[in-house]
Amino acid sequence: MKEAITSCSLILSSMAGVVPSSISPYTLLHSSHDKVLTISKSYISPPSLGYAKKHSVVCFSSKKGKRGFFDVILDYIEGGPKLRKWYGAPDLDSEDGSILEETVESSEEDEIRDAVLVTDGDDEIGQTIILSLIIKRIRVKALVKDKRAAMESFGTYVESISGDPKDSSFLKKSLKGVRAIICPKEGFLSKVESLKGVQHVVILSQLSVYKSSSGVQAIMNSNARKLSEEDESVLVSSGVPYTIIRTGLLTNDRGGKSGFSFEEGCTENGSLSKEDAAYICIEAVDVVPERGLVFEVVNGEEKVLNWKDQFERLMKQA
């Protein structure tokens, strides 16, 4: 046990150092996952670093007593002190254990748009996207249900926002300073009155899955299908450049193991791992189409070596 803890400390220390911005976040996530599994398999079986379970957004570390082996692992996996120290952010807990006050909002006159808004920060895929954006040192805003949990998990370098999605003032605040939006789930865009100033919107859509479902499944998916259709309709008519990524059934399979298929109709019977879906969103956000790009994707045999080139090919085919 002592040797495992020592090895873990050495690996975490090296991983918490400065990582070149050019490194693939996808590679970093998977390599980190492999290292943790190698040294701690007999003690802990963490979920993939690519995404966390819905209830695991909070770091479970005791404020009193000595921190144990599980605390050290979870702190790194879930964006704890190691990651905060890497980015030079302050610790979240003050001496009395309370969370630090929010960063003062920028003034209304501030028109700089350099943030990427993730609309579902509590979602598994949303958390993967947020972590990848952090690794790429991109300013991140995230809509979350539990702001305290998000702060404890992602630190002060992510602007976590919570509120009523039907409140126009809340939505306006959410979009302040945002250059791009990534929507891992349906339901956000249909509530937004204006996307003025936003330069690109990326939607992860399961509309093809909803349309192909039948029976009880079709009934269960009816609301999600309606929201997806409304989101796409609002986005297409907004005039903002958009990328709609239509996937097959999303699975919990490990990402990066399979290739892809972009054939028309592939989403009806195919599937895509959630990790791969999140990664495609990250790669798409900086490849802005002239107007709009809609494509289908599932796991398959085609290897993608350069996603920018792949998106450009898809644009030409559209």
N, C-alpha and C positions, 0 to 999 in steps of 0.2 A: 504493500500500500504506500509506504514511504517513497519507494522508487517511482511509483506511478505518479504521485503528487509532484515529485521533483521534475520528472519528465514533462508533466503538464505545465508546470510553471515556466520551464524553459521555452516550450512551444508557444504558450500564450504571450510571453515576453517578446519573442521574435515576431509573432503575428501582430502585435500591437505597435510595432515600429512603423516608420513611414513607408507606405506602399506607393509605388509609382502610379500616377493617375492613368497611365496607359494600360495597366494590367486589366485583364478582363474580369469584371466582377463575377461573372459566371464561373470562371476557373477558380477564383479565390474562394467563392462559396463552397464549391465542391471539394477543393483541396483542403479547406479548413475542416469540413465535415469528416473527411477521411482521416485526418490527423487525430481528431478528437476520438473517433471510434477506435483507432488503433491502440491508444494508450488507456482507454477507459471502458472497453467493451464489457469487462467483468463487473463494472461498478454502475454504469449508466448507459442507457440506449436513447440518446437524444433524437428528436425528429430532425429531418434534414435541415441544414442551415438555410436552404433556399426558402423555406416557409415554416411558420410555427403554427401549432394548433390554436384555435381561437382563444382558448383559455390561457395560453402560455405567453401572452404579451407582457405579463407582469413578471419581473424578476423576483423569485422567492428567496430572498436573502434576509436573514434575521438581523435586526438592528442591534440586538444585544447578544453577547456571547461571541465565541470564536467562530469565524467563517470556516465552513467545511469544504470538502472536495467538491460537493455538488454545487455549492455557492460559486466557487471559482469557475466551474464549467458553465453554469447558467449565466453568470455575469457576462462571459464572452459571447456565448451563443445568442443571447437576447439583448445585445447592445448595452451592456452594463458599463461599469467604471473603466474597464480596459479600453473600450471603444471611445468612451467620452474623453479619456485622457489623451488618446491618439489625436482627437480633433481639437484639443485644447479647451474643451467645454468644462464649466465648473461642475462639481459634484451636485447631485440633486438634493441630497439631504443636508440640512444645516445641523447645528449642534442639537437642536430639539427635535430633529427628525422630520421637519416639515419641508415641503417642496419649495424651491426658490420661486420668487415672483416671476411672472411672465416678462419676456423681453418687451420693452416699450414699443408699441406699434409705430410704424413710420407715418409721417404726416400725409394728409390727403394730397398734398402737392407732389409727393414722390411718385413719379411715373416710371421708374425703372422696373422693367419686367424681366426678371431673371430666375423666377421660381417655377418649379414643376409641381402642380397640384395632383395629389393622389386622392381620389374621391372615396375610397373605402379602405382606410388605414387599419381597420379591425379585421379585414378579410385576410385569409391565408395568402392569396396572391398579392393583395395590396401590401402586406408586410414584406413580402419578398421584393417587390418593386421599390419600396422605401429603402430597404437595406442596400439594394444595388445602387440607388441614386446617391446614398450617403457615401458608399465606397468610391463612386465617381466624383465625389465632392461637389455635388450639385445642390443648390438651395432647394429644400423640400418643404412643402406645405401639405398637411394631411388632414382629411376629415375623419374624425374618430367619435365613437360613442363615449368612451371612457378616457378623458383627457389625462387624468392622473396616471393611469396605467400606461398610456402612450408616452408620457414624459419619463416615467421610470424605465421604460424599455428603450426608447430611442434617444433620450437626452435632449438638451436644449438646442441642438443644432437642427432639429426638426420642429417646425411650427405646427403644433397640433391644435386643431380647431374643432370645437363641438358646439352644436346648437340645433335649432329647428330648421330642417332642410326646406320647409315651406315658407320660411321667413325671408323676404326679399333682401332685407338689410344684412342678414347673416350670409346669404349667398354672395352679395356684393363684397362683403368683407373677405369671404373665402377666395374670391377671384382677384383681389388686390395684389399687384406685383407679379401676377402669374403669366408666364409666356406660353406654357403648354399644360394640358390636362391629360391625365391618364385615368380612364374609368375601368377598373377591373370588373365592376358589376353594373347592371342596368339601374336606371331610376334617378340619376342626378340631372342629366341635361334637360329632361322634360320639365324640370322645375325652374330652370334658369331663364330669366327674362332677356338677358343680353350677354353675348360673349365678346363684346367689343374689347379690342386690345389683345385678345388671345390669339396666338400665332399658329397653334396646331392643337388638335384634339385627337387622342388615340382611344379607341373603344375596343375592349375585349368583349366580343358578342357571341352568345350561344343561341342566337335567333334560329339558326339552322336546326339545332337540336330541339328547340321548342316547337318548331313547325313540323318536324318529323315525328314527334311523340303522338301517342294515341291512347285512348281509354282513360284510365285513372291518371296516368302520367300527364296526359294532355290537360286534364282539369287542374292538376297540381301546378303545371307550368303556365297556366293561362294568364296570371297576373304578371309574371316575369316576361312573358311574350309581349304583352301589351306595353309594358314599360320599355322593352327593347325597341319595339317598333316606334314608339313615341320619341325615344332618344335619337334614333337614326333620322327620323323625319325632321326633328328640330335642328340637328347638326347639319344635314344636307342643305336645308333652307337658310342656314345662318350665314353662309358665305365664307366661313372660316375653313382653312385647309384641314382635312381630316383623314385619318387612317382607321378603317374598320376591320378588325381582325376577327373573322368568323371561325370559330373553332368547333371541333367535334366535342364529344363528351369529355369533360375535364376529369383527370384521374390523379391519384396521389403517387403515381409511379415516379421514380427518381428521374430527374431531368438530365439531359446531356448524354443519354445512353443510345437513343435512337436518332435517326435522321428525320426528314419531314416529307410531306406530300402536299402539293399545292394544286392538285387536280380539282377541276370543277366538280362539285357534288361529293367530294371526299368526306365532308363533315357529317353526312347522313349516317354513315356506319363507322366512321373512324373516331379516334380519341386522341387527346393531347395531354401530356402531363402538365400539372399546374406550374411546375418550375419552368418548363419550356415556354409556357404561355406568358409568364411574367417576363422572361428574358426577351421574348419577341417584342413585347411592349416597350421595354427599355431600349432596344435597338431601333425601334420605329420612331421614337419621340424626336430624334434629331434629323430624321430624313423626311423633310416636309414636302408633300406633293404639291403640284401647282394648284390643284383644286381638291381632289379627293381620291382615295385609293381604298378599294374594298377587295379583300381576297379571303379565300378559305385555306385553312391549314390544319393538318393532323400529323401525328408521328408516322413516319414512313421510312423509305429507303434513301431519299435524296439528302446528301450532305451539303450543308451551307457553310462555306468558308468565309464569305464576306456578305454580311447582311445588307450593307448599303447597296452593293451590286444586285443582290436578290430583290430588294424593294424596287430598284430602278427597272429590273426585268419585268416585275409584276405590273409596274406602271405602264410599260410599253404594251403589255398584253391586254390591259384593261380597255 
